[in-house]
Amino acid sequence: MKLVLLIAALRIISMTEELRILVVVSNSIRLILNKQISYELHMTQEQEDVIKRAYAAFNERNIDTVLSLMHPDVHWPNGWEGGYVTGHEQVREYWTRQWKEINPKVYPVSIREKNGLIEVEVHQVARDLHENVLFDGIVKHIYTFDEGKIKSMEIVKDE
């Protein structure tokens, strides 16, 4: 009987040690994953530079420069007509149509990382072709990136 209890106690000790090792390994993996996720979710200087260059090129009506900063499968809001466009050609067509009717300009006020996304607060001024102001206010743009390029943008007017 004592031998059976001793063997059972050794098995419990062994299982406890295995469990402790599993917990240590699990915590180590979680730390590694958290560091990787944290790294991927924080805005880099390169992303901030891409955003600033994109706004400057947009305001100069330099479509080719803006498109070069976007992922080929970019998902872009059509803030003028509604809906979304996808890819460089649809973005080009959308902006070409828009700029024949209105003259929007956007000026970044702040750029920050929030919940793993990049939030840009912009001062947006949209005028008709006779320079009448159609909109003048603060808007938020929410960006995602893929492979160093802008992958998507959302427009948030009110929170």
Buried (B, 14 or more C-beta within 10 A) or exposed (E): EEEEEEEEEEEEEEEEEEEEEEEEEEEEEEEEEEEEEEEEEEBBEEBBEBBEBBBBBBEEEBBEBBBBBBBEEBBBBBBBEEEBBEBBEBBBEBBEEBBEEBBBBBEBEEBEBEEEBBBBBBEBBBBEEEEEEEEEEEBBBBBBBEEEBBBBBBBEEEE
